[in-house]
Amino acid sequence: MPANNTKVVITGAGAVSPYGAGVAALWDGILAGRGCMHTVPELEALPMVKTKVAATVPEMDFSYIPRRDRRSMSRMALYAYAAAQEALRHAGYESAPQGLGFFMGSTLNSISVWMQITSHCHGGHLELVKTSDFLQIMNHSPLATVSQALKINGPCVGASDACATGLMNAGLAYMAVKTGFVKQALCGGTEEYHPMFSACFDIMQATSHNFNDRPAEACRPFDKDRTGLVASEGCGLLFVESEESAKARGAEILAEIIGFASNTETENMAYPSAETLRECMQAALADAGIKPEEVDLLNAHATGTVIGDIAETQAAAAVFGPGVKINSLKGHLGHTMGASGSLETVACLETLRRGMIPPTQNLHAPDERCARLEYVRQTEESPVKIILKNSFAIGGNNCSLILRRPQ
């Protein structure tokens, strides 16, 4: 990326999570350590699938969205609409400003709508497939339907990078503002849960299955008793802009994005290597122009898989040494897939603002195969200044984003 003096800041955030609608619900749930995972009847009916647990968004009323917009929205698009409205209002706008960019994606489009369409096709009733159904299954469906509904008329880009989607879109927005491609942008990821997510990861032996009778304890990053991830859903969106733009309109600056990097694992699509993850974090530090010892907290991707947690901690030790504080929010939220990077970044903004570091939920005894680091195991009051946030995806896509508390 060409070097320039443009500073990129975050002035708004919006969230829909298993704790409900809003950033406040997300942060309150995390800080209280409330469990939001539960057994799923569809999984309980599948004896060959070992995991029976997921985390889902509570029932929400979306009737406030005009029907002409709502009828073309999948569930993940509804989540994105709610998060986008919150982020816009948080940034000081009642409607989308002229030329606003929009960078948002998901891992997949709506599986439930796809299955509904497939049932019509198999039943020989193609005439039952509606245009609104098609609009819900496009690869960029949430991006397109939300931008139409909110009249976002700048560049709309829908990067889809599996579990790294949310953070990748935040990084793309950062680069777009940094280089002057756009002045302001909404960015992040959204996802809706379907039992297929759990079943597919189960086939890969990457799901939690030894705490089905205690769902709240099922996802346990870094813990010696972890067996895998718990699939989840939600949406996290950030409003980013140049510092010049934010100051000109008197907006509150929540954090500055000072660095971003992405690379690709080429040896294995399912399992990351510590070496590639190390290189990604080091590249983000280089982009930020800071030293490893300046990072106060590493908010890890750490999904609770055996191999993934080990590789990430080994990479962290190689970059930062044993003294870095590290936490993961997936013990609270489960793995929200394409939304995880941006939704967890929203929580990181609260950590910077409040000086409170949440612990890794369900981490009782760190796995000895994980590197020796300063694992956060209870809420800590700390004047955190800089956070490095990781997202690593199946398929080999890796991202690291660095946030700094406003000067």
C-alpha positions as CSV (number, residue, x, y, z in Angstrom):
1,M,0.0,0.0,0.0
2,P,1.4,3.4,-0.9
3,A,2.6,5.3,2.2
4,N,0.7,8.5,3.0
5,N,-0.3,10.5,6.0
6,T,-4.0,9.7,5.9
7,K,-5.1,8.3,9.3
8,V,-8.1,5.9,9.3
9,V,-10.4,6.0,12.2
10,I,-13.5,4.2,13.4
11,T,-16.4,6.4,14.4
12,G,-19.3,4.0,14.5
13,A,-20.1,0.3,15.3
14,G,-23.1,-1.9,15.0
15,A,-23.8,-5.5,16.2
16,V,-26.2,-8.3,16.1
17,S,-25.0,-11.3,18.1
18,P,-26.3,-14.3,20.1
19,Y,-26.7,-11.8,22.9
20,G,-29.2,-9.9,20.9
21,A,-29.3,-6.6,19.0
22,G,-26.8,-3.9,19.6
23,V,-23.3,-3.2,20.8
24,A,-24.4,-2.8,24.4
25,A,-26.0,-6.2,24.4
26,L,-22.8,-7.7,23.0
27,W,-20.5,-6.1,25.5
28,D,-22.8,-6.7,28.5
29,G,-23.2,-10.4,27.6
30,I,-19.4,-10.8,27.2
31,L,-18.5,-9.0,30.4
32,A,-21.1,-10.9,32.4
33,G,-19.8,-14.2,31.0
34,R,-23.3,-15.3,30.0
35,G,-23.6,-18.5,28.0
36,C,-25.5,-18.2,24.7
37,M,-25.0,-21.7,23.3
38,H,-27.7,-24.3,23.3
39,T,-28.6,-27.7,21.9
40,V,-30.0,-27.8,18.4
41,P,-33.0,-30.2,17.7
42,E,-31.9,-30.8,14.1
43,L,-28.4,-31.9,15.3
44,E,-29.9,-34.1,18.0
45,A,-31.8,-35.9,15.3
46,L,-28.6,-36.7,13.4
47,P,-26.8,-39.6,15.2
48,M,-23.8,-39.5,12.9
49,V,-23.1,-35.8,13.8
50,K,-21.3,-35.7,17.1
51,T,-21.8,-32.0,18.0
52,K,-25.3,-31.0,19.2
53,V,-24.6,-27.4,20.1
54,A,-24.7,-24.0,18.4
55,A,-25.3,-20.3,19.3
56,T,-28.0,-18.4,17.5
57,V,-29.4,-14.9,17.5
58,P,-32.6,-14.5,19.7
59,E,-35.8,-13.8,17.9
60,M,-35.9,-10.2,16.6
61,D,-38.7,-8.1,15.2
62,F,-37.7,-6.7,11.8
63,S,-41.1,-5.4,10.9
64,Y,-39.7,-1.8,11.0
65,I,-37.9,-2.5,7.8
66,P,-40.1,-1.5,4.8
67,R,-41.7,-4.6,3.3
68,R,-40.4,-3.7,-0.2
69,D,-36.9,-4.1,1.2
70,R,-37.5,-6.8,3.7
71,R,-39.0,-9.3,1.3
72,S,-35.7,-9.6,-0.6
73,M,-33.6,-10.0,2.5
74,S,-32.3,-13.3,3.9
75,R,-31.9,-13.6,7.7
76,M,-28.2,-12.6,7.5
77,A,-29.2,-9.5,5.5
78,L,-31.7,-8.6,8.2
79,Y,-28.9,-8.8,10.8
80,A,-26.8,-6.6,8.5
81,Y,-29.5,-4.0,8.1
82,A,-29.9,-3.7,11.9
83,A,-26.1,-3.5,12.5
84,A,-25.7,-1.0,9.7
85,Q,-28.4,1.3,11.1
86,E,-26.7,1.2,14.5
87,A,-23.3,1.9,13.1
88,L,-24.6,4.8,11.0
89,R,-26.3,6.4,14.0
90,H,-23.3,5.8,16.2
91,A,-21.2,7.6,13.7
92,G,-23.7,10.5,13.7
93,Y,-25.8,9.9,10.6
94,E,-29.5,9.2,10.3
95,S,-29.1,8.1,6.7
96,A,-26.1,7.0,4.6
97,P,-23.9,9.9,3.6
98,Q,-23.3,10.6,-0.1
99,G,-20.6,8.3,-1.6
100,L,-20.4,6.0,1.4
101,G,-18.5,2.8,0.5
102,F,-19.8,-0.6,1.7
103,F,-17.5,-3.6,2.3
104,M,-19.3,-6.6,3.6
105,G,-19.6,-10.4,2.9
106,S,-20.5,-13.7,4.3
107,T,-19.1,-17.3,4.2
108,L,-22.1,-18.6,2.2
109,N,-25.4,-17.1,1.1
110,S,-28.6,-18.3,2.8
111,I,-28.6,-22.1,3.0
112,S,-32.2,-22.2,4.3
113,V,-33.4,-20.3,1.2
114,W,-31.4,-22.5,-1.1
115,M,-33.0,-25.6,0.4
116,Q,-36.4,-24.1,0.0
117,I,-35.7,-23.4,-3.7
118,T,-34.3,-26.9,-4.1
119,S,-37.4,-28.5,-2.6
120,H,-39.5,-26.6,-5.2
121,C,-37.2,-27.8,-8.0
122,H,-37.2,-31.5,-6.9
123,G,-41.0,-31.3,-6.6
124,G,-41.3,-30.1,-10.2
125,H,-42.7,-26.7,-9.1
126,L,-40.2,-24.2,-10.5
127,E,-43.0,-21.7,-10.9
128,L,-43.0,-21.4,-7.0
129,V,-39.5,-19.9,-7.1
130,K,-39.9,-16.1,-6.6
131,T,-37.6,-13.3,-7.7
132,S,-37.2,-12.4,-4.1
133,D,-35.9,-15.9,-3.4
134,F,-33.2,-15.4,-6.0
135,L,-32.3,-12.1,-4.5
136,Q,-31.7,-13.8,-1.2
137,I,-29.1,-16.3,-2.6
138,M,-26.8,-14.2,-4.7
139,N,-23.2,-14.3,-3.5
140,H,-23.5,-10.6,-2.5
141,S,-27.1,-10.7,-1.4
142,P,-26.7,-9.0,2.0
143,L,-24.5,-6.3,0.5
144,A,-26.9,-5.7,-2.4
145,T,-30.1,-5.7,-0.4
146,V,-28.9,-3.6,2.5
147,S,-27.2,-1.0,0.2
148,Q,-30.5,-0.7,-1.7
149,A,-32.6,-0.4,1.4
150,L,-30.3,2.2,3.0
151,K,-29.4,4.1,-0.2
152,I,-25.7,3.4,0.1
153,N,-24.5,4.7,-3.3
154,G,-20.7,4.5,-3.1
155,P,-18.6,1.5,-4.1
156,C,-20.0,-1.8,-2.7
157,V,-17.5,-4.7,-2.4
158,G,-18.4,-8.1,-1.0
159,A,-15.3,-10.0,-0.2
160,S,-16.0,-13.6,1.0
161,D,-13.1,-15.2,2.8
162,A,-14.8,-17.8,5.0
163,C,-14.0,-17.1,8.7
164,A,-11.8,-14.2,7.8
165,T,-14.5,-12.4,5.9
166,G,-15.4,-9.7,8.5
167,L,-11.8,-8.7,9.1
168,M,-10.9,-8.8,5.5
169,N,-13.6,-6.4,4.6
170,A,-12.5,-4.1,7.5
171,G,-9.0,-4.3,6.1
172,L,-10.2,-3.5,2.5
173,A,-12.2,-0.5,3.9
174,Y,-9.1,0.7,5.8
175,M,-7.0,0.5,2.5
176,A,-9.8,2.2,0.5
177,V,-9.9,5.2,2.9
178,K,-6.1,5.2,3.3
179,T,-5.6,5.5,-0.4
180,G,-8.4,8.0,-1.0
181,F,-10.6,5.5,-2.9
182,V,-13.4,6.4,-0.5
183,K,-13.7,9.0,2.3
184,Q,-16.0,6.9,4.5
185,A,-17.1,3.3,4.5
186,L,-19.2,0.7,6.4
187,C,-17.4,-2.7,6.7
188,G,-17.6,-6.1,8.2
189,G,-19.3,-9.5,7.8
190,T,-22.6,-11.2,8.5
191,E,-23.7,-14.8,8.8
192,E,-26.8,-16.9,9.5
193,Y,-26.6,-20.3,11.2
194,H,-27.7,-23.5,9.5
195,P,-27.1,-27.0,10.9
196,M,-25.1,-27.8,7.8
197,F,-22.3,-25.6,9.2
198,S,-22.1,-27.8,12.3
199,A,-22.4,-31.0,10.2
200,C,-19.6,-30.1,7.8
201,F,-17.2,-29.0,10.5
202,D,-18.1,-32.2,12.3
203,I,-17.0,-34.3,9.3
204,M,-13.7,-32.4,9.5
205,Q,-13.4,-33.4,13.2
206,A,-13.4,-29.7,14.1
207,T,-16.5,-29.4,16.3
208,S,-17.0,-29.4,20.0
209,H,-18.7,-32.7,21.1
210,N,-17.7,-33.5,24.7
211,F,-19.9,-30.9,26.4
212,N,-23.2,-31.5,24.6
213,D,-24.8,-31.9,28.0
214,R,-23.4,-28.5,29.1
215,P,-23.8,-26.3,26.1
216,A,-22.5,-23.1,27.8
217,E,-19.1,-24.8,28.3
218,A,-18.9,-26.3,24.8
219,C,-16.5,-23.8,23.2
220,R,-13.2,-23.5,25.2
221,P,-10.4,-21.9,23.3
222,F,-6.9,-22.9,24.4
223,D,-8.3,-25.3,27.1
224,K,-6.9,-28.8,27.4
225,D,-10.3,-30.3,27.1
226,R,-11.4,-28.6,23.9
227,T,-12.3,-30.6,20.9
228,G,-13.5,-28.0,18.4
229,L,-15.6,-25.0,17.5
230,V,-19.3,-24.2,18.1
231,A,-21.0,-22.7,15.0
232,S,-22.8,-19.4,15.6
233,E,-24.3,-16.4,13.7
234,G,-24.5,-12.6,13.8
235,C,-23.2,-9.4,12.2
236,G,-20.6,-6.8,13.1
237,L,-20.1,-3.6,11.2
238,L,-17.7,-0.7,11.6
239,F,-18.0,2.9,10.2
240,V,-14.5,4.0,9.1
241,E,-13.3,7.3,7.7
242,S,-10.3,9.5,7.5
243,E,-9.4,11.3,10.6
244,E,-9.7,14.6,8.7
245,S,-13.3,13.7,7.8
246,A,-14.2,12.7,11.4
247,K,-12.7,15.9,12.9
248,A,-14.3,18.1,10.3
249,R,-17.8,17.0,11.4
250,G,-16.9,16.7,15.1
251,A,-17.4,12.9,15.3
252,E,-16.3,10.9,18.3
253,I,-13.3,8.7,17.3
254,L,-13.5,5.2,18.9
255,A,-10.2,3.9,17.6
256,E,-7.6,4.4,14.9
257,I,-6.8,1.5,12.5
258,I,-3.0,1.7,12.2
259,G,-2.1,-1.6,10.5
260,F,-3.5,-4.4,8.4
261,A,-2.1,-7.5,6.6
262,S,-3.3,-10.6,4.9
263,N,-1.6,-13.6,3.5
264,T,-2.5,-17.2,2.4
265,E,-1.6,-20.6,3.7
266,T,-0.6,-22.7,0.7
267,E,0.2,-26.1,2.3
268,N,-3.2,-27.1,3.8
269,M,-6.7,-25.6,3.2
270,A,-8.0,-26.7,6.6
271,Y,-5.1,-26.3,9.0
272,P,-3.0,-23.2,9.3
273,S,0.8,-23.2,9.9
274,A,2.4,-21.2,12.7
275,E,4.9,-19.9,10.2
276,T,2.2,-18.3,7.9
277,L,0.3,-16.9,10.8
278,R,3.5,-15.4,12.2
279,E,4.3,-13.7,8.9
280,C,0.8,-12.2,8.8
281,M,1.1,-10.7,12.2
282,Q,4.6,-9.4,11.5
283,A,3.3,-7.8,8.2
284,A,0.6,-6.0,10.1
285,L,3.1,-4.7,12.7
286,A,5.3,-3.4,9.8
287,D,2.3,-1.7,8.2
288,A,1.5,0.0,11.5
289,G,5.2,0.9,12.1
290,I,5.2,-0.4,15.6
291,K,7.2,-2.9,17.6
292,P,5.8,-6.2,19.0
293,E,6.2,-5.0,22.6
294,E,3.9,-2.0,21.9
295,V,0.9,-4.4,21.5
296,D,-1.1,-4.7,24.8
297,L,-3.5,-7.4,23.8
298,L,-3.7,-10.1,21.1
299,N,-7.4,-10.9,20.4
300,A,-7.0,-14.3,18.9
301,H,-9.0,-16.0,16.2
302,A,-8.8,-19.1,18.5
303,T,-11.9,-21.1,17.7
304,G,-11.3,-24.0,20.1
305,T,-10.0,-26.4,17.5
306,V,-7.0,-28.5,18.7
307,I,-4.6,-27.8,15.8
308,G,-5.7,-24.2,15.2
309,D,-5.2,-23.0,18.7
310,I,-1.8,-24.5,19.0
311,A,-0.6,-23.0,15.7
312,E,-1.9,-19.5,16.6
313,T,-0.2,-19.5,20.0
314,Q,3.0,-20.7,18.6
315,A,2.9,-18.0,16.0
316,A,2.1,-15.4,18.8
317,A,5.0,-16.6,20.9
318,A,7.4,-16.2,17.9
319,V,6.2,-12.7,17.3
320,F,5.7,-11.3,20.8
321,G,7.4,-13.7,23.2
322,P,5.7,-15.1,26.3
323,G,4.6,-11.8,27.9
324,V,1.8,-10.8,25.5
325,K,-1.8,-10.9,26.9
326,I,-4.0,-13.0,24.7
327,N,-7.8,-13.7,24.8
328,S,-10.4,-15.2,22.5
329,L,-14.1,-14.3,22.5
330,K,-15.4,-17.5,20.9
331,G,-15.9,-19.1,24.3
332,H,-18.6,-16.5,24.7
333,L,-20.0,-16.2,21.2
334,G,-19.2,-19.4,19.4
335,H,-17.7,-19.0,15.9
336,T,-19.9,-16.5,14.0
337,M,-18.0,-17.5,10.8
338,G,-17.9,-14.6,8.3
339,A,-19.1,-12.2,11.0
340,S,-16.5,-13.2,13.6
341,G,-13.6,-10.8,12.7
342,S,-15.7,-7.7,12.6
343,L,-18.1,-8.7,15.5
344,E,-15.1,-9.4,17.7
345,T,-13.5,-6.1,16.6
346,V,-16.6,-4.3,17.9
347,A,-16.0,-5.9,21.3
348,C,-12.3,-4.8,21.0
349,L,-13.4,-1.2,20.6
350,E,-15.2,-1.5,23.9
351,T,-12.0,-3.0,25.5
352,L,-10.1,0.1,24.3
353,R,-12.8,2.5,25.5
354,R,-13.5,1.0,28.9
355,G,-10.0,-0.4,29.8
356,M,-11.6,-3.8,30.5
357,I,-10.2,-7.0,29.0
358,P,-12.7,-9.9,28.9
359,P,-11.3,-13.4,29.7
360,T,-11.4,-16.4,27.5
361,Q,-14.6,-18.1,28.5
362,N,-14.3,-21.7,29.6
363,L,-10.5,-21.6,29.7
364,H,-9.7,-23.5,32.9
365,A,-6.4,-25.3,32.2
366,P,-4.4,-24.2,29.1
367,D,-3.3,-27.0,26.8
368,E,0.4,-27.7,27.4
369,R,0.9,-28.0,23.7
370,C,-0.1,-24.3,23.3
371,A,2.7,-21.8,23.7
372,R,3.3,-20.3,27.1
373,L,1.6,-16.9,26.9
374,E,-0.3,-14.5,29.3
375,Y,-3.8,-16.1,28.8
376,V,-6.5,-13.8,30.2
377,R,-8.6,-16.0,32.4
378,Q,-10.6,-13.4,34.4
379,T,-11.7,-9.9,33.6
380,E,-8.8,-7.4,33.9
381,E,-8.9,-3.7,34.3
382,S,-6.1,-2.4,32.1
383,P,-5.4,0.8,30.1
384,V,-5.2,-1.0,26.8
385,K,-3.7,1.2,24.1
386,I,-3.1,-1.2,21.1
387,I,-4.9,-4.4,20.2
388,L,-3.9,-6.8,17.4
389,K,-6.9,-8.7,16.1
390,N,-6.6,-12.0,14.1
391,S,-8.9,-13.9,11.8
392,F,-7.8,-17.1,10.0
393,A,-10.0,-19.0,7.6
394,I,-10.5,-22.4,6.2
395,G,-9.1,-22.1,2.7
396,G,-6.0,-20.4,4.0
397,N,-7.0,-16.8,4.2
398,N,-5.3,-15.0,7.1
399,C,-5.8,-11.4,8.3
400,S,-4.4,-9.3,11.1
401,L,-5.8,-5.8,12.0
402,I,-4.3,-3.4,14.6
403,L,-6.3,-0.9,16.5
404,R,-5.1,2.0,18.6
405,R,-7.0,3.9,21.3
406,P,-7.5,7.6,20.3
407,Q,-4.5,9.7,21.1
